[in-house]
C-alpha cells in the first residue's frame, strides 16, 4: 500500500532520524533550541502515517473521514443516537457550517435523518438512520482493529503510559497554544 500524498505535513515519512536533524541544527545554529525536534518530528511522522493508513481503511470501506467523524459522534452519544447540530459541532470541533454540510451529505446518502426539536427551539436534531448505524458498526471495527494492529508493538503497560504522557502533553500544548 502506498502513501497518500496530501502535503500535510510531509509527503512521506523521512527515514532521516530526528536526532540527526537536531544535531544538524545544533551544528549549523549553535544556541538554537533543538530539544523539541526529537519529540515533535516523530509525532508529525506518526500522525502522517496514521492518517494515511486510516484514509486507506476508510476508502476500502467506502467512507470519507468527515462522514466517519459524524457517524462516530452520533453512535457514541448512545441510544437514540441523536444530537443537535450545535452539539455535533462542539464534539467534532468543526464549525456549524461544516456540520451542516456533513449532515446534508450524510442525509443525502441515507445515513442520518434530521428534524426540528420538539421543544419549541430552533434546534435541529440529527439521528443515525438504520443504514448509518450499520455502516458505523462495520467501519468502527475495521478502523479500530487496524489501529490496534499499528500499536501492537507496544506492551499494554507501555500503551497506558504513552497514552497518559500524550494526553498530558496535549493538555499543556493546548493551554499554551490557546493563551
VEXFILUM-105826 format. One record per atom (N, C-alpha, C): residue number from 1; x, y, z; atom name. Coordinates in steps of 0.001 Angstrom, whole numbers, padded with zeros to 6 digits. Atoms other than C-alpha are relative to their C-alpha. Example, Ala and Ser with C-alpha at 12.3 -4.5 7.8 and 13.67 -1.06 7.14 Angstrom:
REM residues 2
+--------+---------+---------+---------+--------+
! torvex !      px !      py !      pz ! kedren !
+--------+---------+---------+---------+--------+
!      1 !  000890 ! -001190 !  000000 !      N !
!      1 !  012300 ! -004500 !  007800 !     CA !
!      1 !  000900 !  001200 !  000000 !      C !
!      2 ! -000820 ! -001190 ! -000060 !      N !
!      2 !  013670 ! -001060 !  007140 !     CA !
!      2 ! -000770 !  001090 !  000730 !      C !
+--------+---------+---------+---------+--------+
REM end
This chain:
REM residues 179
+--------+---------+---------+---------+--------+
! torvex !      px !      py !      pz ! kedren !
+--------+---------+---------+---------+--------+
!      1 !  000838 ! -001180 !  000000 !      N !
!      1 !  000000 !  000000 !  000000 !     CA !
!      1 !  000879 !  001237 !  000000 !      C !
!      2 ! -000763 ! -001237 !  000060 !      N !
!      2 !  001452 !  003365 ! -000996 !     CA !
!      2 ! -000605 !  001068 !  000869 !      C !
!      3 !  000478 ! -001108 ! -000809 !      N !
!      3 !  001159 !  006536 !  000986 !     CA !
!      3 ! -000833 !  000956 ! -000846 !      C !
!      4 !  000825 ! -000995 !  000659 !      N !
!      4 ! -001452 !  009124 !  000107 !     CA !
!      4 !  000745 !  001329 !  000061 !      C !
!      5 ! -000695 ! -001280 !  000027 !      N !
!      5 !  000232 !  012369 ! -000997 !     CA !
!      5 ! -001003 !  001118 !  000224 !      C !
!      6 !  000917 ! -001098 ! -000276 !      N !
!      6 ! -001617 !  015214 !  000663 !     CA !
!      6 !  000733 !  001245 !  000473 !      C !
!      7 ! -000835 ! -001124 ! -000400 !      N !
!      7 !  001259 !  017545 !  001554 !     CA !
!      7 ! -000207 !  000420 !  001444 !      C !
!      8 !  000228 ! -000374 ! -001385 !      N !
!      8 !  000269 !  017507 !  005220 !     CA !
!      8 !  000515 ! -001063 !  000924 !      C !
!      9 ! -000970 ! -001081 !  000081 !      N !
!      9 !  002674 !  017794 !  006894 !     CA !
!      9 !  001189 ! -000392 ! -000860 !      C !
!     10 ! -001096 !  000511 !  000814 !      N !
!     10 !  005080 !  015614 !  004930 !     CA !
!     10 ! -000598 ! -000878 ! -001086 !      C !
!     11 !  000519 !  000888 !  001038 !      N !
!     11 !  004529 !  013878 !  001601 !     CA !
!     11 !  000252 ! -001455 !  000343 !      C !
!     12 ! -000263 !  001345 ! -000465 !      N !
!     12 !  006172 !  010797 !  003024 !     CA !
!     12 !  000934 !  000083 !  001191 !      C !
!     13 ! -000874 ! -000030 ! -001166 !      N !
!     13 !  007800 !  009992 !  006315 !     CA !
!     13 !  001456 ! -000176 ! -000412 !      C !
!     14 ! -001417 !  000037 !  000322 !      N !
!     14 !  011509 !  010584 !  006168 !     CA !
!     14 !  000706 ! -001064 !  000823 !      C !
!     15 ! -000786 !  000951 ! -000776 !      N !
!     15 !  013913 !  007843 !  007150 !     CA !
!     15 !  001088 !  000720 !  000810 !      C !
!     16 ! -001026 ! -000803 ! -000656 !      N !
!     16 !  016172 !  010661 !  008382 !     CA !
!     16 ! -000348 !  000137 !  001479 !      C !
!     17 !  000341 ! -000030 ! -001425 !      N !
!     17 !  016257 !  010250 !  012181 !     CA !
!     17 ! -000054 !  001418 !  000563 !      C !
!     18 !  000182 ! -001311 ! -000622 !      N !
!     18 !  015064 !  013180 !  014248 !     CA !
!     18 !  001256 !  000438 !  000751 !      C !
!     19 ! -001227 ! -000355 ! -000730 !      N !
!     19 !  018264 !  013030 !  016320 !     CA !
!     19 !  001028 !  000610 ! -000945 !      C !
!     20 ! -000927 ! -000570 !  000980 !      N !
!     20 !  020286 !  013711 !  013178 !     CA !
!     20 ! -000426 !  001405 ! -000397 !      C !
!     21 !  000501 ! -001330 !  000323 !      N !
!     21 !  018070 !  016673 !  012348 !     CA !
!     21 !  000382 !  000964 !  001122 !      C !
!     22 ! -000351 ! -000847 ! -001153 !      N !
!     22 !  018597 !  018058 !  015866 !     CA !
!     22 !  001488 !  000304 !  000011 !      C !
!     23 ! -001451 ! -000222 !  000009 !      N !
!     23 !  022362 !  017574 !  015639 !     CA !
!     23 !  000420 !  000952 ! -001117 !      C !
!     24 ! -000331 ! -000892 !  001118 !      N !
!     24 !  022490 !  019279 !  012245 !     CA !
!     24 ! -000335 !  001445 !  000340 !      C !
!     25 !  000351 ! -001372 ! -000397 !      N !
!     25 !  020657 !  022329 !  013611 !     CA !
!     25 !  000945 !  000523 !  001081 !      C !
!     26 ! -000948 ! -000423 ! -001042 !      N !
!     26 !  022933 !  022401 !  016657 !     CA !
!     26 !  001338 !  000389 ! -000622 !      C !
!     27 ! -001255 ! -000294 !  000688 !      N !
!     27 !  025955 !  022324 !  014350 !     CA !
!     27 ! -000104 !  001308 ! -000785 !      C !
!     28 !  000159 ! -001154 !  000873 !      N !
!     28 !  024594 !  024952 !  011968 !     CA !
!     28 ! -000434 !  001262 !  000735 !      C !
!     29 !  000505 ! -001159 ! -000753 !      N !
!     29 !  022930 !  027206 !  014534 !     CA !
!     29 !  000171 ! -000241 !  001488 !      C !
!     30 ! -000229 !  000225 ! -001436 !      N !
!     30 !  024577 !  026772 !  017933 !     CA !
!     30 ! -000863 !  000956 !  000827 !      C !
!     31 !  000841 ! -000810 ! -000863 !      N !
!     31 !  022280 !  028002 !  020663 !     CA !
!     31 ! -001474 ! -000051 ! -000348 !      C !
!     32 !  001408 !  000131 !  000371 !      N !
!     32 !  019070 !  027348 !  018743 !     CA !
!     32 ! -000592 ! -001163 !  000788 !      C !
!     33 !  000584 !  001103 ! -000773 !      N !
!     33 !  016726 !  025280 !  020939 !     CA !
!     33 ! -000441 ! -001134 ! -000929 !      C !
!     34 !  000321 !  001160 !  000848 !      N !
!     34 !  016513 !  021814 !  019372 !     CA !
!     34 ! -000583 ! -001160 !  000802 !      C !
!     35 !  000460 !  001093 ! -000854 !      N !
!     35 !  015213 !  019784 !  022310 !     CA !
!     35 ! -001368 ! -000545 ! -000399 !      C !
!     36 !  001330 !  000466 !  000402 !      N !
!     36 !  011717 !  019535 !  020784 !     CA !
!     36 !  000028 ! -000877 ! -001248 !      C !
!     37 ! -000029 !  000686 !  001296 !      N !
!     37 !  012828 !  018065 !  017457 !     CA !
!     37 ! -000204 ! -001505 !  000132 !      C !
!     38 !  000107 !  001452 ! -000138 !      N !
!     38 !  013150 !  014505 !  018724 !     CA !
!     38 ! -001347 ! -000447 !  000569 !      C !
!     39 !  001369 !  000315 ! -000425 !      N !
!     39 !  009579 !  014678 !  020064 !     CA !
!     39 ! -000980 !  000379 ! -001105 !      C !
!     40 !  000974 ! -000503 !  000969 !      N !
!     40 !  007722 !  016794 !  017517 !     CA !
!     40 !  000128 ! -000705 ! -001356 !      C !
!     41 ! -000188 !  000622 !  001314 !      N !
!     41 !  009248 !  015257 !  014376 !     CA !
!     41 ! -000592 ! -001414 ! -000053 !      C !
!     42 !  000658 !  001313 !  000051 !      N !
!     42 !  008280 !  011655 !  015245 !     CA !
!     42 ! -001525 !  000088 !  000131 !      C !
!     43 !  001454 ! -000158 ! -000106 !      N !
!     43 !  004808 !  012865 !  016268 !     CA !
!     43 ! -000612 !  000379 ! -001340 !      C !
!     44 !  000495 ! -000373 !  001339 !      N !
!     44 !  004342 !  014564 !  012865 !     CA !
!     44 !  000031 ! -001209 ! -000932 !      C !
!     45 ! -000122 !  001159 !  000886 !      N !
!     45 !  005581 !  011454 !  011108 !     CA !
!     45 ! -001038 ! -001061 !  000336 !      C !
!     46 !  001030 !  000954 ! -000401 !      N !
!     46 !  003319 !  009180 !  013136 !     CA !
!     46 ! -001383 !  000476 ! -000403 !      C !
!     47 !  001302 ! -000538 !  000392 !      N !
!     47 !  000350 !  011481 !  012539 !     CA !
!     47 ! -000239 ! -000218 ! -001487 !      C !
!     48 !  000112 !  000194 !  001450 !      N !
!     48 !  001006 !  011296 !  008806 !     CA !
!     48 ! -000269 ! -001467 ! -000331 !      C !
!     49 !  000184 !  001426 !  000258 !      N !
!     49 !  001321 !  007510 !  008835 !     CA !
!     49 ! -001381 ! -000483 !  000450 !      C !
!     50 !  001321 !  000391 ! -000492 !      N !
!     50 ! -001805 !  007042 !  010975 !     CA !
!     50 ! -001107 !  000553 ! -000885 !      C !
!     51 !  001036 ! -000620 !  000841 !      N !
!     51 ! -003838 !  009485 !  008863 !     CA !
!     51 ! -000078 ! -000678 ! -001363 !      C !
!     52 ! -000002 !  000666 !  001304 !      N !
!     52 ! -002764 !  007876 !  005584 !     CA !
!     52 ! -000590 ! -001404 !  000101 !      C !
!     53 !  000506 !  001352 ! -000169 !      N !
!     53 ! -003497 !  004397 !  006910 !     CA !
!     53 ! -001509 !  000025 !  000228 !      C !
!     54 !  001443 ! -000101 ! -000254 !      N !
!     54 ! -006926 !  005466 !  008210 !     CA !
!     54 ! -000743 !  000328 ! -001289 !      C !
!     55 !  000655 ! -000337 !  001270 !      N !
!     55 ! -007762 !  007023 !  004836 !     CA !
!     55 ! -000113 ! -001228 ! -000897 !      C !
!     56 !  000050 !  001229 !  000808 !      N !
!     56 ! -006899 !  003719 !  003131 !     CA !
!     56 ! -001100 ! -000929 !  000503 !      C !
!     57 !  001024 !  000867 ! -000579 !      N !
!     57 ! -009087 !  001726 !  005525 !     CA !
!     57 ! -001392 !  000545 ! -000325 !      C !
!     58 !  001302 ! -000608 !  000278 !      N !
!     58 ! -011946 !  004189 !  005070 !     CA !
!     58 ! -000348 ! -000058 ! -001479 !      C !
!     59 !  000257 !  000088 !  001440 !      N !
!     59 ! -011571 !  004252 !  001289 !     CA !
!     59 ! -000457 ! -001406 ! -000356 !      C !
!     60 !  000411 !  001385 !  000241 !      N !
!     60 ! -011800 !  000454 !  001285 !     CA !
!     60 ! -001418 ! -000254 !  000492 !      C !
!     61 !  001351 !  000157 ! -000554 !      N !
!     61 ! -014959 !  000745 !  003398 !     CA !
!     61 ! -001013 !  000914 ! -000682 !      C !
!     62 !  000886 ! -000912 !  000700 !      N !
!     62 ! -016372 !  003471 !  001155 !     CA !
!     62 ! -000499 !  001157 !  000849 !      C !
!     63 !  000386 ! -001078 ! -000903 !      N !
!     63 ! -016469 !  006128 !  003889 !     CA !
!     63 !  001091 !  001062 !  000004 !      C !
!     64 ! -000997 ! -001056 ! -000109 !      N !
!     64 ! -014772 !  009520 !  003974 !     CA !
!     64 !  000185 !  000359 !  001481 !      C !
!     65 ! -000276 ! -000306 ! -001409 !      N !
!     65 ! -013164 !  010762 !  007225 !     CA !
!     65 ! -001044 !  000913 !  000658 !      C !
!     66 !  000987 ! -000915 ! -000585 !      N !
!     66 ! -015707 !  013568 !  007755 !     CA !
!     66 ! -001298 ! -000738 !  000335 !      C !
!     67 !  001207 !  000780 ! -000262 !      N !
!     67 ! -018620 !  011135 !  007488 !     CA !
!     67 !  000219 ! -000941 !  001169 !      C !
!     68 ! -000314 !  000861 ! -001136 !      N !
!     68 ! -016913 !  008698 !  009843 !     CA !
!     68 ! -000076 !  000799 !  001294 !      C !
!     69 !  000013 ! -000846 ! -001185 !      N !
!     69 ! -016450 !  011537 !  012325 !     CA !
!     69 ! -001439 !  000272 !  000439 !      C !
!     70 !  001403 ! -000294 ! -000302 !      N !
!     70 ! -020133 !  012499 !  012145 !     CA !
!     70 ! -000709 ! -001229 !  000548 !      C !
!     71 !  000689 !  001222 ! -000427 !      N !
!     71 ! -021434 !  008935 !  012408 !     CA !
!     71 !  000536 ! -000510 !  001335 !      C !
!     72 ! -000615 !  000451 ! -001256 !      N !
!     72 ! -018985 !  008105 !  015210 !     CA !
!     72 ! -000521 !  000800 !  001188 !      C !
!     73 !  000494 ! -000845 ! -001091 !      N !
!     73 ! -020084 !  011056 !  017319 !     CA !
!     73 ! -001447 ! -000364 !  000334 !      C !
!     74 !  001392 !  000394 ! -000250 !      N !
!     74 ! -023732 !  010094 !  016886 !     CA !
!     74 ! -000071 ! -001366 !  000681 !      C !
!     75 !  000022 !  001353 ! -000582 !      N !
!     75 ! -023028 !  006436 !  017703 !     CA !
!     75 !  000464 !  000011 !  001449 !      C !
!     76 ! -000516 ! -000070 ! -001363 !      N !
!     76 ! -021005 !  007284 !  020809 !     CA !
!     76 ! -000941 !  000740 !  000945 !      C !
!     77 !  000959 ! -000724 ! -000838 !      N !
!     77 ! -023850 !  009502 !  022045 !     CA !
!     77 ! -000951 ! -000963 !  000710 !      C !
!     78 !  000910 !  000977 ! -000592 !      N !
!     78 ! -025794 !  006341 !  022874 !     CA !
!     78 ! -001406 !  000141 ! -000570 !      C !
!     79 !  001371 !  000029 !  000508 !      N !
!     79 ! -029354 !  005445 !  022081 !     CA !
!     79 ! -000752 !  001224 !  000512 !      C !
!     80 !  000477 !  000325 !  001348 !      N !
!     80 ! -031299 !  007047 !  020396 !     CA !
!     80 !  000946 !  000472 ! -001119 !      C !
!     81 ! -000998 ! -000395 !  001008 !      N !
!     81 ! -028067 !  008132 !  018581 !     CA !
!     81 ! -000420 !  001273 ! -000713 !      C !
!     82 !  000541 ! -001255 !  000508 !      N !
!     82 ! -029296 !  011677 !  018173 !     CA !
!     82 !  000608 !  001166 !  000782 !      C !
!     83 ! -000549 ! -001209 ! -000613 !      N !
!     83 ! -027715 !  015085 !  018843 !     CA !
!     83 ! -000448 !  001213 ! -000800 !      C !
!     84 !  000275 ! -001236 !  000727 !      N !
!     84 ! -028380 !  018692 !  017955 !     CA !
!     84 !  001212 !  000328 ! -000869 !      C !
!     85 ! -001123 ! -000416 !  000845 !      N !
!     85 ! -026279 !  020237 !  015232 !     CA !
!     85 !  001008 !  000799 !  000822 !      C !
!     86 ! -000913 ! -000760 ! -000872 !      N !
!     86 ! -024822 !  022561 !  017899 !     CA !
!     86 !  000908 ! -000954 !  000778 !      C !
!     87 ! -000794 !  000969 ! -000754 !      N !
!     87 ! -023699 !  019580 !  019980 !     CA !
!     87 !  000942 ! -000766 ! -000924 !      C !
!     88 ! -000886 !  000650 !  000972 !      N !
!     88 ! -022314 !  017853 !  016887 !     CA !
!     88 !  001204 !  000883 ! -000299 !      C !
!     89 ! -001074 ! -000941 !  000286 !      N !
!     89 ! -020285 !  020957 !  016113 !     CA !
!     89 !  000985 !  000047 !  001168 !      C !
!     90 ! -000857 ! -000050 ! -001186 !      N !
!     90 ! -018958 !  021085 !  019689 !     CA !
!     90 !  000851 ! -001269 !  000127 !      C !
!     91 ! -000706 !  001274 ! -000187 !      N !
!     91 ! -017999 !  017408 !  019772 !     CA !
!     91 !  000961 ! -000329 ! -001132 !      C !
!     92 ! -000894 !  000282 !  001123 !      N !
!     92 ! -016368 !  017334 !  016334 !     CA !
!     92 !  001032 !  001090 ! -000199 !      C !
!     93 ! -000931 ! -001123 !  000090 !      N !
!     93 ! -014548 !  020659 !  016748 !     CA !
!     93 !  000049 !  000597 ! -001395 !      C !
!     94 !  000096 ! -000663 !  001292 !      N !
!     94 ! -015738 !  021922 !  013378 !     CA !
!     94 ! -001121 !  001031 !  000075 !      C !
!     95 !  000968 ! -001092 ! -000008 !      N !
!     95 ! -017845 !  024942 !  012516 !     CA !
!     95 ! -001413 ! -000499 ! -000270 !      C !
!     96 !  001403 !  000320 !  000273 !      N !
!     96 ! -021620 !  024971 !  012303 !     CA !
!     96 ! -000215 ! -000213 ! -001491 !      C !
!     97 !  000117 !  000154 !  001448 !      N !
!     97 ! -021288 !  025417 !  008540 !     CA !
!     97 !  000519 ! -001343 ! -000478 !      C !
!     98 ! -000566 !  001296 !  000382 !      N !
!     98 ! -019079 !  022348 !  008239 !     CA !
!     98 ! -000926 ! -001136 !  000436 !      C !
!     99 !  000939 !  001026 ! -000461 !      N !
!     99 ! -021521 !  020304 !  010318 !     CA !
!     99 ! -001214 ! -000048 ! -000913 !      C !
!    100 !  001155 ! -000057 !  000894 !      N !
!    100 ! -024379 !  021481 !  008130 !     CA !
!    100 !  000288 ! -000735 ! -001304 !      C !
!    101 ! -000375 !  000677 !  001243 !      N !
!    101 ! -022521 !  020280 !  005034 !     CA !
!    101 !  000134 ! -001504 !  000210 !      C !
!    102 ! -000163 !  001426 ! -000281 !      N !
!    102 ! -021597 !  016952 !  006626 !     CA !
!    102 ! -001354 ! -000686 !  000165 !      C !
!    103 !  001329 !  000575 ! -000233 !      N !
!    103 ! -025155 !  016352 !  007769 !     CA !
!    103 ! -000762 ! -000110 ! -001319 !      C !
!    104 !  000710 !  000034 !  001290 !      N !
!    104 ! -026557 !  017242 !  004327 !     CA !
!    104 !  000499 ! -001160 ! -000865 !      C !
!    105 ! -000555 !  001106 !  000798 !      N !
!    105 ! -024183 !  014793 !  002599 !     CA !
!    105 ! -000433 ! -001357 !  000568 !      C !
!    106 !  000379 !  001266 ! -000633 !      N !
!    106 ! -024918 !  012049 !  005128 !     CA !
!    106 ! -001501 ! -000261 ! -000161 !      C !
!    107 !  001444 !  000148 !  000193 !      N !
!    107 ! -028670 !  012691 !  004825 !     CA !
!    107 ! -000298 ! -000427 ! -001437 !      C !
!    108 !  000180 !  000378 !  001413 !      N !
!    108 ! -028465 !  012506 !  001017 !     CA !
!    108 !  000372 ! -001465 ! -000236 !      C !
!    109 ! -000434 !  001396 !  000132 !      N !
!    109 ! -026716 !  009143 !  001438 !     CA !
!    109 ! -000843 ! -000953 !  000838 !      C !
!    110 !  000870 !  000848 ! -000817 !      N !
!    110 ! -029403 !  007882 !  003806 !     CA !
!    110 !  000620 ! -000454 !  001307 !      C !
!    111 ! -000712 !  000419 ! -001210 !      N !
!    111 ! -027018 !  007690 !  006774 !     CA !
!    111 ! -000538 !  000652 !  001265 !      C !
!    112 !  000575 ! -000708 ! -001136 !      N !
!    112 ! -028764 !  010207 !  009037 !     CA !
!    112 ! -001346 !  000592 ! -000409 !      C !
!    113 !  001224 ! -000757 !  000218 !      N !
!    113 ! -032099 !  011927 !  009406 !     CA !
!    113 !  000115 !  001280 !  000817 !      C !
!    114 !  000001 ! -001248 ! -000760 !      N !
!    114 ! -032735 !  015455 !  010565 !     CA !
!    114 ! -001436 !  000461 !  000179 !      C !
!    115 !  001331 ! -000516 ! -000294 !      N !
!    115 ! -035734 !  017067 !  012197 !     CA !
!    115 !  000128 !  001144 !  000998 !      C !
!    116 !  000045 ! -001084 ! -000980 !      N !
!    116 ! -036679 !  020100 !  014249 !     CA !
!    116 ! -000245 ! -000583 !  001380 !      C !
!    117 !  000202 !  000444 ! -001380 !      N !
!    117 ! -036519 !  019713 !  018003 !     CA !
!    117 ! -001450 !  000251 !  000397 !      C !
!    118 !  001394 ! -000101 ! -000448 !      N !
!    118 ! -039864 !  019240 !  019756 !     CA !
!    118 ! -000172 !  000984 !  001157 !      C !
!    119 !  000050 ! -000838 ! -001198 !      N !
!    119 ! -039016 !  021756 !  022491 !     CA !
!    119 ! -000305 !  001474 ! -000289 !      C !
!    120 !  000341 ! -001371 !  000341 !      N !
!    120 ! -040054 !  024919 !  020648 !     CA !
!    120 !  001188 !  000874 ! -000365 !      C !
!    121 ! -001190 ! -000755 !  000406 !      N !
!    121 ! -036471 !  025992 !  019926 !     CA !
!    121 !  000222 ! -000195 ! -001488 !      C !
!    122 ! -000346 !  000164 !  001418 !      N !
!    122 ! -034895 !  026320 !  016509 !     CA !
!    122 !  001035 ! -001108 ! -000204 !      C !
!    123 ! -001002 !  001058 !  000069 !      N !
!    123 ! -032600 !  023382 !  017278 !     CA !
!    123 ! -000377 ! -001051 ! -001039 !      C !
!    124 !  000180 !  001077 !  000967 !      N !
!    124 ! -032128 !  020731 !  014639 !     CA !
!    124 !  000652 ! -001244 !  000583 !      C !
!    125 ! -000506 !  001274 ! -000500 !      N !
!    125 ! -031729 !  017118 !  015745 !     CA !
!    125 !  000418 ! -000880 ! -001165 !      C !
!    126 ! -000524 !  000917 !  001015 !      N !
!    126 ! -029643 !  014699 !  013717 !     CA !
!    126 !  000093 ! -001371 !  000648 !      C !
!    127 !  000006 !  001364 ! -000534 !      N !
!    127 ! -030062 !  010957 !  014209 !     CA !
!    127 !  000572 ! -000968 ! -001030 !      C !
!    128 ! -000457 !  001082 !  000880 !      N !
!    128 ! -028383 !  007875 !  012796 !     CA !
!    128 ! -001207 ! -000714 ! -000581 !      C !
!    129 !  001015 !  000855 !  000620 !      N !
!    129 ! -030563 !  006041 !  010322 !     CA !
!    129 !  000454 ! -001446 !  000200 !      C !
!    130 ! -000445 !  001399 ! -000085 !      N !
!    130 ! -030527 !  002228 !  010371 !     CA !
!    130 !  001200 ! -000280 ! -000929 !      C !
!    131 ! -001117 !  000193 !  000927 !      N !
!    131 ! -028213 !  002356 !  007329 !     CA !
!    131 !  001281 !  000618 !  000571 !      C !
!    132 ! -001150 ! -000653 ! -000613 !      N !
!    132 ! -025891 !  004817 !  009084 !     CA !
!    132 !  000514 ! -000784 !  001190 !      C !
!    133 ! -000383 !  000813 ! -001158 !      N !
!    133 ! -025915 !  002676 !  012223 !     CA !
!    133 !  000774 ! -001235 ! -000453 !      C !
!    134 ! -000694 !  001187 !  000520 !      N !
!    134 ! -024959 ! -000429 !  010238 !     CA !
!    134 !  001381 !  000357 ! -000528 !      C !
!    135 ! -001286 ! -000409 !  000574 !      N !
!    135 ! -022196 !  001454 !  008413 !     CA !
!    135 !  001015 !  000321 !  001087 !      C !
!    136 ! -000965 ! -000342 ! -001040 !      N !
!    136 ! -020619 !  002843 !  011569 !     CA !
!    136 !  000398 ! -001234 !  000801 !      C !
!    137 ! -000345 !  001227 ! -000717 !      N !
!    137 ! -020805 ! -000539 !  013304 !     CA !
!    137 !  001092 ! -000776 ! -000742 !      C !
!    138 ! -000998 !  000718 !  000799 !      N !
!    138 ! -018841 ! -002147 !  010452 !     CA !
!    138 !  001311 !  000778 ! -000066 !      C !
!    139 ! -001186 ! -000819 !  000234 !      N !
!    139 ! -016447 !  000737 !  009912 !     CA !
!    139 !  000825 !  000187 !  001257 !      C !
!    140 ! -000760 ! -000239 ! -001223 !      N !
!    140 ! -015510 !  001381 !  013518 !     CA !
!    140 !  000820 ! -001239 !  000350 !      C !
!    141 ! -000770 !  001215 ! -000250 !      N !
!    141 ! -014469 ! -002256 !  013894 !     CA !
!    141 !  001228 ! -000070 ! -000909 !      C !
!    142 ! -001125 !  000040 !  000939 !      N !
!    142 ! -012295 ! -002033 !  010782 !     CA !
!    142 !  001080 !  001006 !  000406 !      C !
!    143 ! -000955 ! -001059 ! -000343 !      N !
!    143 ! -010665 !  001252 !  011838 !     CA !
!    143 !  000734 ! -000330 !  001302 !      C !
!    144 ! -000635 !  000235 ! -001297 !      N !
!    144 ! -010050 !  000329 !  015470 !     CA !
!    144 !  000833 ! -001274 !  000019 !      C !
!    145 ! -000824 !  001214 !  000107 !      N !
!    145 ! -008813 ! -003165 !  014636 !     CA !
!    145 !  001318 !  000327 ! -000674 !      C !
!    146 ! -001218 ! -000368 !  000709 !      N !
!    146 ! -006335 ! -001707 !  012173 !     CA !
!    146 !  000905 !  000852 !  000883 !      C !
!    147 ! -000828 ! -000861 ! -000847 !      N !
!    147 ! -005169 !  000986 !  014595 !     CA !
!    147 !  000593 ! -000777 !  001167 !      C !
!    148 ! -000543 !  000870 ! -001043 !      N !
!    148 ! -004754 ! -001658 !  017289 !     CA !
!    148 !  001200 ! -000782 ! -000534 !      C !
!    149 ! -001130 !  000688 !  000639 !      N !
!    149 ! -002516 ! -003578 !  014870 !     CA !
!    149 !  001210 !  000925 ! -000102 !      C !
!    150 ! -001104 ! -000952 !  000179 !      N !
!    150 ! -000455 ! -000436 !  014299 !     CA !
!    150 !  000763 !  000272 !  001293 !      C !
!    151 ! -000683 ! -000252 ! -001270 !      N !
!    151 !  000337 ! -000054 !  018004 !     CA !
!    151 !  000302 ! -001291 !  000760 !      C !
!    152 ! -000181 !  001299 ! -000644 !      N !
!    152 !  000662 ! -003777 !  018744 !     CA !
!    152 !  001410 ! -000234 !  000526 !      C !
!    153 ! -001376 !  000196 ! -000487 !      N !
!    153 !  004432 ! -003487 !  019235 !     CA !
!    153 !  000185 !  000542 !  001413 !      C !
!    154 ! -000069 ! -000530 ! -001359 !      N !
!    154 !  003750 ! -001606 !  022483 !     CA !
!    154 ! -000700 ! -000961 !  000956 !      C !
!    155 !  000647 !  000837 ! -001017 !      N !
!    155 !  003012 ! -003644 !  025594 !     CA !
!    155 ! -001204 !  000743 !  000567 !      C !
!    156 !  001139 ! -000692 ! -000619 !      N !
!    156 ! -000249 ! -002927 !  027417 !     CA !
!    156 !  000443 !  001097 !  000979 !      C !
!    157 ! -000502 ! -001005 ! -000946 !      N !
!    157 !  001743 ! -001089 !  030106 !     CA !
!    157 !  000565 !  001201 ! -000749 !      C !
!    158 ! -000576 ! -001099 !  000786 !      N !
!    158 !  003638 !  000957 !  027522 !     CA !
!    158 ! -001107 !  000823 ! -000655 !      C !
!    159 !  001130 ! -000717 !  000606 !      N !
!    159 !  000340 !  001841 !  025800 !     CA !
!    159 ! -000648 !  000936 !  001015 !      C !
!    160 !  000618 ! -000806 ! -001053 !      N !
!    160 ! -001139 !  003071 !  029072 !     CA !
!    160 !  000879 !  001190 !  000358 !      C !
!    161 ! -000924 ! -001087 ! -000334 !      N !
!    161 !  001958 !  005105 !  029903 !     CA !
!    161 !  000070 !  001036 ! -001119 !      C !
!    162 ! -000080 ! -000920 !  001135 !      N !
!    162 !  002228 !  006595 !  026423 !     CA !
!    162 ! -001289 !  000807 ! -000132 !      C !
!    163 !  001278 ! -000714 !  000084 !      N !
!    163 ! -001473 !  007458 !  026364 !     CA !
!    163 ! -000066 !  001115 !  001047 !      C !
!    164 !  000015 ! -001012 ! -001065 !      N !
!    164 ! -001118 !  009304 !  029685 !     CA !
!    164 !  000964 !  001140 ! -000310 !      C !
!    165 ! -000983 ! -001041 !  000341 !      N !
!    165 !  002020 !  011146 !  028550 !     CA !
!    165 ! -000477 !  000861 ! -001161 !      C !
!    166 !  000497 ! -000763 !  001146 !      N !
!    166 !  000480 !  012147 !  025229 !     CA !
!    166 ! -001160 !  000905 !  000412 !      C !
!    167 !  001111 ! -000842 ! -000447 !      N !
!    167 ! -002683 !  013398 !  026964 !     CA !
!    167 !  000509 !  001180 !  000810 !      C !
!    168 ! -000573 ! -001095 ! -000789 !      N !
!    168 ! -000611 !  015440 !  029415 !     CA !
!    168 !  000650 !  001030 ! -000919 !      C !
!    169 ! -000631 ! -000909 !  000960 !      N !
!    169 !  001408 !  016906 !  026537 !     CA !
!    169 ! -001064 !  000764 ! -000783 !      C !
!    170 !  001079 ! -000652 !  000733 !      N !
!    170 ! -001763 !  017631 !  024568 !     CA !
!    170 ! -000669 !  001078 !  000854 !      C !
!    171 !  000620 ! -000972 ! -000900 !      N !
!    171 ! -003313 !  019371 !  027576 !     CA !
!    171 !  000886 !  001236 !  000156 !      C !
!    172 ! -000931 ! -001121 ! -000174 !      N !
!    172 ! -000203 !  021504 !  028115 !     CA !
!    172 !  000135 !  000832 ! -001269 !      C !
!    173 ! -000138 ! -000721 !  001273 !      N !
!    173 !  000216 !  022400 !  024433 !     CA !
!    173 ! -001286 !  000756 ! -000305 !      C !
!    174 !  001275 ! -000685 !  000228 !      N !
!    174 ! -003487 !  023239 !  024185 !     CA !
!    174 ! -000066 !  001294 !  000808 !      C !
!    175 !  000001 ! -001207 ! -000846 !      N !
!    175 ! -003149 !  025673 !  027097 !     CA !
!    175 !  000927 !  001062 ! -000574 !      C !
!    176 ! -000973 ! -000957 !  000540 !      N !
!    176 ! -000045 !  027291 !  025592 !     CA !
!    176 ! -000439 !  000573 ! -001344 !      C !
!    177 !  000382 ! -000425 !  001345 !      N !
!    177 ! -001430 !  027438 !  022067 !     CA !
!    177 ! -001245 !  000881 ! -000015 !      C !
!    178 !  001235 ! -000773 ! -000025 !      N !
!    178 ! -004737 !  028981 !  023104 !     CA !
!    178 !  000049 !  001167 !  000974 !      C !
!    179 ! -000076 ! -001123 ! -000958 !      N !
!    179 ! -003455 !  031528 !  025606 !     CA !
!    179 !  000657 !  001212 ! -000631 !      C !
+--------+---------+---------+---------+--------+
REM end
